[in-house]
Amino acid sequence: MRRSIAFMALVVFSAAFHCSVAFAHCEVPCGIYDDVLRVKLIAEHADTIEKSMKQIETLRKESPVNFNQLVRWISNKEEHASQLQHIVSQYFMTQRIKPDQEKYLEKLAVLHKILLAAMKCKQTTELSHVNALRALLKEFEVLYFGHSVQ
């Protein structure tokens, strides 16, 4: 009797565990979307990337170079560029932009350009890439919302 109760408890626990794993990922169609927030997050990441670039340039000119701080700012720049890319690819391209939507190809093209600009931000400290990123974000806002949201 005890063995069967223990076995049943194990089965129930196992089933509950597997169900939670099956449903616990970000692409569940929950219907909770905040497109404006995501655009603002992208803009905030761009601001952080710009600040990181400026700090990197300042730190690399110091003598002696503070390599610890330099590495921290480089890592920060790359992390925020990656987070920006994640929002673009996982949120907009995977969940929000649909092939049957109006201006689908234009939206897709601008999002791809944003991904490329973020990649260039990772590779350099040229502020022109951040400026391009911001201009592309504005272009996407108009395509997606019909107006700028910032």
Residue pairs with C-beta under 8 A, 6 or more apart in sequence:
26 90
27 90
27 94
27 95
33 95
33 96
35 96
35 144
35 145
36 145
36 149
38 87
38 91
38 92
39 137
39 140
39 141
39 144
39 149
39 150
40 149
40 150
41 83
41 87
42 84
42 87
42 88
42 114
42 137
43 134
43 137
43 150
45 80
45 81
45 83
45 84
45 87
46 84
46 130
46 133
46 134
46 137
48 76
48 77
48 80
49 77
49 80
49 81
49 84
49 118
49 121
49 130
49 133
50 127
50 130
52 73
52 74
52 76
52 77
52 80
53 77
53 121
53 125
53 126
53 127
53 130
54 127
55 69
55 73
56 70
56 73
56 74
56 77
56 125
57 125
59 65
59 66
59 69
59 70
59 73
60 70
77 121
77 122
77 125
78 122
81 118
81 119
81 121
81 122
82 118
82 122
84 114
84 118
84 133
85 115
85 118
85 119
88 111
88 114
88 115
88 118
89 115
92 111
93 108
93 111
97 104
97 107
97 108
97 111
98 104
101 107
103 143
106 143
107 140
107 143
107 144
110 136
110 139
110 140
110 143
111 140
113 136
114 133
114 136
114 137
114 140
117 129
117 132
117 133
117 136
118 133
120 126
120 129
120 132
121 129
121 130
121 133
138 148
138 150
141 147
141 148
141 149
141 150
142 148
